[in-house]
Amino acid sequence: MDSRSNSVNRNTKKNDDDNITQREEALYSVERIFESKEVPSWQNQLTLRAFCVSFILGILFTFIVLKLSLTTGIIPSLNVSAGLLGFFFLKTWTKLLEKSGILKQPFTRQENTVIQTCVVATSGIAFSGGFGSYLFAMSEVAAKQSTEANNAFNIKNPSLGWMIGFLFVVSFLGLFSVVPLRKIMIIDFKLTYPSGTATAHLINSFHTPQGAKLAKKQVKALAKFFSFSFLWGFFQWFFTAGDDCGFASFPTFGLKAYENKFYFDFSATYVGVGMICPYLINISLLLGSILSWGIMWPLIQDRKGHWFPADESPSSLHGLQGYKVFIAIAMILGDGLYNFCKVFGRTLYGLYFQFCSKDEGAVLPVGARPSPPEPSMSFDDQRRTTLFLKDQIPIWVSIVGYVGIAIVSTITLPHIFHQLKWYHIIVIYVFAPVLAFCNAYGCGLTDWSLASTYGKLAIFTIGAWAGASHGGFLLD
């Protein structure tokens, strides 16, 4: 009798705990607040007002990116800023229309995300398009700084016509190469994408209906830490007289460690990214920095004159910098290539299984048919997974688009750059998906895009392949 009573009490307590957990989850659930609101189709999310605001903000952010690219060369993540400004402008727009009685479609968080995506894509092209690096490096002004490259065959002066055509040909490649793998990286690998996650929380908090306790807490926390971060950055500005000065390069561990680049950067950006990234990623980055800057680079530096010329500049790839760049790239490529091979192997296995069994219900790991969310997931994760998999881009569209762009590029790019041959373009497009996946994978973990680094690696490879006598200096 006592054992039966204890069993009943345990079951009752377990049910009570489950009910408490469900109530707490419902209280702090963001998606339950939006559960009654219908999610518009992707066609209704692409509104004229969203594109107008994106156009204005895109121009503003392009100026900011070009200024930073031509001065510091470091471009911070602009996702949060684009989401904030997009919400402010379009919310003001819709409020005016609502007061006038002519508002036809309410402002949704999906529309806010469209603005943020367009603005970030526009400013991203301004950076990755090479306006602060390789496009100007091909000019006559840059060629005069090198006696070896100063000839007409190694010069391509910037011109608005060919630059627009060049960017139109190459800028849509990532859409068709990475989109087929987005389910693998976001749903299966559960990559964080810190900037995207932070922007999503921001947009959700501002679009939460009035009166919700969660929205008030989010807005208060946002305002508090935003004010702290802004004031802290403004305070640091008074102590920054130049590069490697002030709180950006604070010698926390002493001057001897500072010589080996062991210092503390008090930038709130890195602190925020570290708070979003999983602790394993932060530990991995810490161990990597200690292994490289604390052990490897000092040991290699002692081999100066044997492994590399003693009179080389510290920033030259023929000196110590070459070891830093290529060892790091090799490790990133190795890890990314492993995951790419794993995904590719799963895909081949799925194709083989489907053709052998003739089972129409078999789903490929990278298939267009979405898989249902796991029942153990929370309500927010289930709803977001369902919405994410709702509008899928078929695999054949991505393949046809990628092959089509590759054909157009193979035909047009040799006419823009006469030093490039058609087989150079084909090789580039063969290896581009591997590099794109590696970059997307690394960006999902650490929020650091290495697209420019991969681009430099491709530039050196193609330039060496072409040879100095056939335009290799221009391609470098």
N, C-alpha and C positions, 0 to 999 in steps of 0.2 A: 504494500500500500504506500509506504514511504517512497520507494523507488519510483512508483508511478506518479506520485505527486511531484517529486523532484523533476521528473521528465516533463510534466505539464508546465511546471514553473519555468524550466529552461526554454521550452518552446515559446511560452508567453513572452519571456524576456527577449528572446531573439526576434519575435515579431514586433515587439515594441521598438527594439533598436533599428530594425529595418524601416519601420514607419518614421522614426525620427530622422534616419538618414535620407529617406525620400522627401520628407518635408524640408530638410535643410537644402537638399539638392534643388527642389522646386523654388525655394526662396532665393538662392544664389544663381539660378539658371538664367542665362541670357536669352536662349532660344525660346523658352516658355513665354517670355514677354512678347515675342514676335510671332508666337504660334498662331494667333488669330488673324494675322495679316497675311494676305496672299502674296507669294513671291512672284513678281512679274517675270514674264518670259524674257529671254535675252534680247529679243527684238525691241521690247518696250523699255529695256534698260538703256538702250542707245538712243537717248533723246537729243533734240537739237540744242536745248539749253545746256546740257552736259558738255556737248562739244564746244559750245561758245565759251563757257567758263574754262574748259581745258585748253582752248586756243590761247586765251589771255594768260593763264598761269603758265602754259608751256613756254611762251615768249619770255616771261619773267624768269623762270627757272633756267632757261637756256643762257640768259645773260649771266646768271649766277655761276653756272657750271663753267662757262667759258672763262670768266674772271678767275675762278679757282684753278682751272686747268692750266692757264697761262702764267699763274703765279706760284702756287704751291704744288700743283700736280696731284693733289689728294682731294677726292670728291667724297664727301660724307653721304650717308643714306638720306634721301629726300622724301622717302615714303610718308613719314609722319607729317612733315610740313605740307606736302601736297594734299593729304587727307584733311588736315585742319583747314587750310585755305579753301579747298573745294567745298567743304561743309559750310564755311562762313559765307562765301559768295552765293551759293545756290540756295541756302536757307534764307538769306536776305531777299533773294529774287522771289522765291515761292511765297514768302510772307507778304510781300507787296501785291502779288497776284491774288493771294487769298483775301486780302483786305479789299481789293477791287472787285472781287467776286468772279474772276475769270480763270481761277485755277482749275485745270482739268485733271491733272495727274499729280498726286502727292509726291513729295521728295522722299526717296527710299535710300536705305543704306547701300543697296546694290548700285544705284545711280551714283552715289558718292564714291563707290569703289571704281566705277568706270572713269570718273574724273581723275582720281588718284593714279590709275593705271596709265591713262593717256599722258598725264603730265610727266610721270616718271619715265615713260618710254621716250617722250620728246627730249627731255634733258639727258637721257641715257645716250641717245644718238649723238648729241652734241659732244659728249665725252668719248664714247667708243668710236665715233666717226673719225677721230683723229684730227680735229680742228686745233687741238693744242699740242699735237705731237707729230705724227708721221706725214700728214698732208702738208704742213708747213716745212717739214724737214726735207721735202723733195724740191723746194724752191731754189731759185738761183742764189738768194741771200745765204741760205744754209750751205750750198755747195761751195761758195767762195771761202768758207772756213776750212775747207779740206782741199789740199792740192791734188790729191788722187781722184777725188770725185768731181772736180771743177772742170767739166766739159759738157757740151750740149747734150750728149747722149744720156747723161745722168741727171738731167734737170727736168722737172715737171712743175711749172709755175702754177699756183692755185688759180682756178677759174671757176666761176659760179656754175657754168654749164656742165662741165665734165664732173664736178663734185656732186651735183644733184643727181646726175645719171648714175654715178658710181654708188651713191648711198641708196638709191632706189633698187639697184640690183642686189646689193648685199645685205640690206638691213632687215629683210623679211625671212632670212634663213633660219634664225633661231626659233621662229614660230613653228616651222614644220619639223625641226629636228628634235626639240625638247618636248613639245606638247604630247606626242605619243607616250612619253615616259612620265608624265606628270602624276598619273595614278600610282605608279610604283614609288615615286619619291615622297609623295604627300600621304597617301593612304597606307601603303605597305611599309615603307621605311620610316614613316612618321617623322619626317624632317621638320625642324622647327621653323626655319626661315624667320629669324628674329625680327627684321624690319617689317615683314608682312604680318607677323603675329601682333606686333605692337600697333600697327595701323588698324588691324581688324578690331582689336580691343577698343581703340580710340573711336572708330566709326560706330561700333555697337553702342558705346556709352553715350554718344551724342544723339543717337537715333532712338534710344530707349524712351518710352512714353513718360510724360511728366507724372510725378508722384511716386515713381518706382524708387524704392530705397537703394537698389543697386546703382541706379543711374546717379543718384545724389552722391553716393560714396565714390563712384568712379570720377565724377566731375571734380569733387573736392580733392581727391588724391591727385588727379591730373593737374589741377591748378596749383596745388601745393608744390609738387615736385617740378613742374614746369617753371614756376617762379624761382625755386631754389636753383635749378640748373641754369636759367638765364642770368640770375644775379651772380652766381658763381663764375660763369664765363665772363661776365662784365668785370668782375673783380680781378680775374686773372689777366685781363687785358692791360691793366695798369703796370704789370710786372713783366710784360713781354716786349722787349726792345728789338728782337730779331729772332732768327732761327735758333733752335736749341737753347731757348732762354726762358726763364720764368718757371711757372708751375707745369708747363708742358714737358720739361726735362729736369725734374727735381731729383738731385742726387741723394736719394733716400738711403742707399746702401754705402755711401762714401764715394770719394772722388776716384779711387782706384777702380771700383766697380763701374763707375760712370764712364770711364775710358773704354770699357768693354760693353757699353750700351745697356748697363743695368741701372735703370732709373725709373721713376714713377711718373706716369702721365696722369695728371689730375683731371683730365677731360671726363665730363659726365657721360659722354657718348659711349666710351668703352666700358664704363661701369654699368650703364643700362644694358648694353649688349651682353655683358657677362651675367647679369641677373636673369636674362631671358634664356640664354643658352643652358643646356643641361650641364650638371656639374662635371660629368665625364669629359665633355668637350673642353671646359675650362682647365681641368687637370691635364689633359693632353697637350693643350697649348702651353701651359706652364712648364711641363716636362720638356717639350720641344724647345722652348726658349733657353732653358738651363743647359740642355744637351748641346745646342748649337752655339749660343753666344758665350756660354761658360766653359765649354770644353773644346768643341770642334774648331771654331774660328780662331781662338788663341793658338791652338796647336798648328793649324795650317799657316797662320801668320808667321810662326817661327820658321817655316820652310820657305820664306821669301828668298828669292834668288836661286832656288832649286826647283820648286814646283811652278813658279811663275816669276816673271821679271821683277827685280827689286825696285825699279824706278816707275812701275805702273801706278797710275792714279787709283785711289781707293774705290772710286766709282766705276772703274773700267772693268768690263767683263773679261779682259785678259788677265786680271789680277785676282785678288781675294774675292771680289764681288762675283766673279764667274762661278766660284765654288758655292757661294751662298745661293745664287739664283738657281743654278741647274740641279743642285742636290735637293733643294726644296721643291722645285717643279717635278723632279723625278719621283719624290715621295707622294706628292699630291696626285700625279698621274697614275702611279701604281695603285693607290687605294681606289681612285675613281675607276680605273680600268678593271679592277677586280669586280667591283659591283656591276659595271657594265657587262662584263663577261657572264656574271651570274644571271643577270636579267636576260641576256641574249640566249644563254643556255636553257633557261626556263621556257623561253619563247619557242626555241627549236623543239624542245621536248613536247610542248603543247601542240605544235603543228604536227609532229610525228604521231602523237597519240590520236589527234583528231582525224588524220588521214587513214590511220590504221583501223580505228574503231568505227569510222563513219558516223560518229555520234554528233548530231547537230547541236546538242545541248552542252558540249564541252566548251569551256571558256578559257581563252588564252590568258596568260599572266598580264600581257599588255594588250588585251582585246578591247574592242569598242563596247562590248556588252558589260555593263556595270554589275558588280557583285553586291549583294545586300550587306548592310552593316552588321557587325557582330552584335549578338544580343547582350553581351556583357558590357558594351560601351554605355557611357552615360547618355542622357537624353540629348544634351548639346552636341556630343560627338556623333550620335546617330543621325540627328537632323542635318548637321553640316555635311556629313558624308553623303547622305542622300541627295542634298542639293548640289554638292560638288559633282556627283556622278550623273546628275539629271540630264544635262546637255553635253553629250560626248561628241568629240570630233572624230569621225571614222578614220581608221588607220590608213585606208587607201587615199583619203584626201591629203594627209600629211606626206605620204610617199609620192603621190603625183605632184604635189606642190614643190617638194624638195627637188625632185628630178627636173621639173620644169624650170625652176630657178637655176639649177646647175647648168642646164642646156643654154639658157639665156646668158648666164655669166660667161660660159666658155666661149660664146660667140662675141659678146660685146667687150669684155674686159681687155682682151689683147688689142682692141682698137683704141681703148683709153690709155693703156700702158703698153707701148709697143715692145717693151722688154719682157713682158709676160708671154708665155706660150700656152697653147691650149692644154697641153698635158700638165702644166703647172696647176691650172685651175681644176682639172679633174682630180689630181692628187689631193689638193686642198679640200675639195668637197667630199672625198672619201674619208678623210680623217676628221673633218669638222664635227660630225655627230659624236665621236668619242670625246673630243675636247669639250663640246657643249655639255655633254652629260657629266663629265668630271667637274666642270665649273658649276653647274647647277647643283650637283651633289655637295660640293664644298660650300657653296653659298647657303644652302639649306642648313648646314651644320653651324657655320661660324658667321654668316652674313658678310663674308668678305668675297667679293667677286674678283677672280684672277683672269678675267677676259683679256685685259691689256697685257698681262704677263704671257698668256698663251699666244697672243698676237705677236709679241716680240719674238717668241720662239719660232713661230711660223715665218716671220720676216727674215730672221737669220738663216733659217733652213733654205727657203726659196732663193734668197740672195746668194748663198754659197753655191746652190745648185746651178743658178744661171751663170755665175762666174763674173769676175770684175770686167772682163772685156765684152760682155753681153748685157750690161745693165745691172749687174749685181749690186753696185753701189746704190742705185736708185731703189732697188727692192729691199736693201738693208735700211 
